[in-house]
């Protein structure tokens, strides 16, 4: 299980970095960028899921 846990941790970290890069390349205001970045860093899995739902084209939330 240690190998699987390490793999999942690395994948979450990589996806978090991708999400943060996407946030900072977007056209949203700087304040929102900071908030999204903090949420993604503080709560990696939940923040990543929330960001993905909001960032998808089907998402109804305005980033």
C-alpha positions, 0 to 999 in steps of 0.5 A: 500500500505504501507504493500506491499511497505515494503514487496517489500523493504524487498525482495529487501534487502534480494536478495541484501544480497544473491547477495553480498554473491554470488559475494564474494564466486565466483572465480572472482578477488577481484577488480571485487567483490568490483565493483559488491558489490558497484553496488548492494549496490548503485543501489539495484534494477538495480544492482541486475538485472544486476548482475543476468543477468551477473551471469546466465549461459545464461549471456554472460558477464564475471564477 
